[in-house]
Amino acid sequence: MLNQERMERVLKAMDAQQMLICDPNAIFYLTGKWIFPGERFLGLLVRRGQEPVLYVNELFRFAEDLGVKKVYLKDTDEIASVLAQEVDVHEVLGVDKTLEARFLLPMLQMGIAEKFINGSLAVDHTRAVKDAAEIALMKQSSLINDQAMVQFKKLPHEGCTEKELADQTLAIYQSLGAEAFSFDPIVAFGRNAADPHHMPDNTVLKEGDAVLFDVGGKYQNYCSDMTRTFFYKKEPSAKQKEVYDLVRKANESAEEYVKPGMRLCDIDAKARDVIAQGGFGKDFTHRLGHFIGIQDHEYGDVSAAFADQCVPGNIFSIEPGIYNQEILGCRIEDLILVTENGHEVLNHYSHEIEVIE
Amino acid sequence: MLNQERMERVLKAMDAQQMLICDPNAIFYLTGKWIFPGERFLGLLVRRGQEPVLYVNELFRFAEDLGVKKVYLKDTDEIASVLAQEVDVHEVLGVDKTLEARFLLPMLQMGIAEKFINGSLAVDHTRAVKDAAEIALMKQSSLINDQAMVQFKKLPHEGCTEKELADQTLAIYQSLGAEAFSFDPIVAFGRNAADPHHMPDNTVLKEGDAVLFDVGGKYQNYCSDMTRTFFYKKEPSAKQKEVYDLVRKANESAEEYVKPGMRLCDIDAKARDVIAQGGFGKDFTHRLGHFIGIQDHEYGDVSAAFADQCVPGNIFSIEPGIYNQEILGCRIEDLILVTENGHEVLNHYSHEIEVIE
């Protein structure tokens, strides 16, 4: 059913009078209905002062009343012509950033609107500020992730591979009440932990390896995302401990700094400065964090490129890392919520160095 | 490494002198390299008489020489400006059908080409004709699917749910040498089998239920896709048998008809006529089949909308179904290869009525 409050916020944020939303995640966000159109067209036309129209292929016909007008499309329909019946040709049309060329080019050619602009920021900015219902689900999702990590750290054993461990994680999420992964889990042993984009492979665990889990599950459609780096059967060396402690300090300094009004780029800098001052600046190769919600990566980065101030309801990751092939690959990641007066870290799993057996 | 033969075929098929390919599947098809850019830009610019250029975010930097020029993008780069350095502003630019508005609109605004057209048919038509290496992989993939079905039909037991069975299928594929699903498996019991888009849920199996498996695995990146409908612990009724036999006859009549020069719409009609003559025309609600390869659904349908003649190397599904809530939901699907002189059905699992225990 159409969420009136979210819709109002989107309408208010729109630059244009009319917008065509196509992203299934955004349509779920607004209507509560998941429609995965595959290669077929899906669109929700929203307009100031008029009823929204949902365009959906007749294959995905459904009975519920979502509080929007429904237009069923046939495979043989020309999408641009059908849209032209509702879109105001004398007005700018905001289109979804994900609208594909195969649909957009015919609309342009047919000239169904005065001008076409990327209108997604209206939806993105709205989704970036979670409402109370979303915050409750995000908290529960991260609580499940905390509990899952307790079980994940018990999985490693002599001779096991990364893939073997990764394959066991979904069942653990499901046993804890999550319905799916937020993203494919990263399990990385030893030097593999020094590759931030490593995918689990047949690498075999050795004593003294770092064991990195970057994992998340979905709870009632809302994503969690957390990273911890453990040590297998052996205390880290002094040099490894130095790296770990720097990453931990970067994480905690950034988290501590989060409150309404702080700029995302400055939060990023907080963590980055700690690591740079420790002499490992070149080994922290990515943004500090990303926004998250229905999708594991939503619009908004905690990075030098984002000067927006954070506001209550924002939820993003804080995930500094040092990727040093010679010493250690290590990342410590939490999700954090911006509150009225400060912040609340949604993950509670310890940041302490932990040797697992 | 760039597959010269495939690239030549794409260049020959292009309407424009230059084309921007963005689909990771198409880029894998041409270069052998998987790059999943997430929300970041990925593009392979191909031009007649000039070296291809691969645009990829520096996050996905890689060492291999693919035989193409590489341009690494930063998150702060304006994609349209970077492309403008290589794209010929005086020529038409074919763009990928999947190119998103957030990238296409700035290109249009900046006017980096004379005109923009959807250029994907050049790639789609090329991919629709599998070469020898692809045919070998598609055959092996379907052989694995045949073996998997033998195991799947043994899974049902008193009190089990659709989800429970679906959850066991991935491990079976992997044990047989497939690396992943082609698509999320459909397992449907009883009346659920009469919904062609049913997703496995907590429905419990009952004696006398139809048990439909629509499943596929990936073998070395190539997809299989097969459907069989079994009966649990009880022979089908006379009416159910009539429906099953019609679907089977529709499947086999269509398969028998496949050879070079036959039109896809006529293959569809072959199956559809059988079902219509049997009095169940209104219960066969979808196209007869779809092309398949690296993706489970590729360009090309076996439907009334496609009048193209099939040619050697085409591989598509033949999947008639009757979805009748009162009598039976039933589908029988194979993959079929068009050969020089006729066809080869890639699935070998029997079409006979089978009662499972």
HADDOCK unambig.tbl for C-alpha pairs under 7 A between the chains (distance, minus, plus):
assign (segid A and resid 96 and name CA) (segid B and resid 101 and name CA) 6.95 0.50 0.50
assign (segid A and resid 97 and name CA) (segid B and resid 100 and name CA) 6.28 0.50 0.50
assign (segid A and resid 97 and name CA) (segid B and resid 101 and name CA) 4.94 0.50 0.50
assign (segid A and resid 97 and name CA) (segid B and resid 102 and name CA) 4.54 0.50 0.50
assign (segid A and resid 98 and name CA) (segid B and resid 100 and name CA) 4.88 0.50 0.50
assign (segid A and resid 98 and name CA) (segid B and resid 101 and name CA) 5.78 0.50 0.50
assign (segid A and resid 98 and name CA) (segid B and resid 102 and name CA) 6.72 0.50 0.50
assign (segid A and resid 99 and name CA) (segid B and resid 100 and name CA) 5.40 0.50 0.50
assign (segid A and resid 99 and name CA) (segid B and resid 101 and name CA) 5.27 0.50 0.50
assign (segid A and resid 100 and name CA) (segid B and resid 97 and name CA) 6.29 0.50 0.50
assign (segid A and resid 100 and name CA) (segid B and resid 98 and name CA) 4.90 0.50 0.50
assign (segid A and resid 100 and name CA) (segid B and resid 99 and name CA) 5.42 0.50 0.50
assign (segid A and resid 100 and name CA) (segid B and resid 100 and name CA) 4.60 0.50 0.50
assign (segid A and resid 100 and name CA) (segid B and resid 101 and name CA) 6.09 0.50 0.50
assign (segid A and resid 101 and name CA) (segid B and resid 96 and name CA) 6.96 0.50 0.50
assign (segid A and resid 101 and name CA) (segid B and resid 97 and name CA) 4.96 0.50 0.50
assign (segid A and resid 101 and name CA) (segid B and resid 98 and name CA) 5.80 0.50 0.50
assign (segid A and resid 101 and name CA) (segid B and resid 99 and name CA) 5.27 0.50 0.50
assign (segid A and resid 101 and name CA) (segid B and resid 100 and name CA) 6.08 0.50 0.50
assign (segid A and resid 101 and name CA) (segid B and resid 101 and name CA) 6.72 0.50 0.50
assign (segid A and resid 101 and name CA) (segid B and resid 118 and name CA) 6.74 0.50 0.50
assign (segid A and resid 102 and name CA) (segid B and resid 97 and name CA) 4.56 0.50 0.50
assign (segid A and resid 102 and name CA) (segid B and resid 98 and name CA) 6.74 0.50 0.50
assign (segid A and resid 102 and name CA) (segid B and resid 118 and name CA) 6.12 0.50 0.50
assign (segid A and resid 118 and name CA) (segid B and resid 101 and name CA) 6.74 0.50 0.50
assign (segid A and resid 118 and name CA) (segid B and resid 102 and name CA) 6.11 0.50 0.50
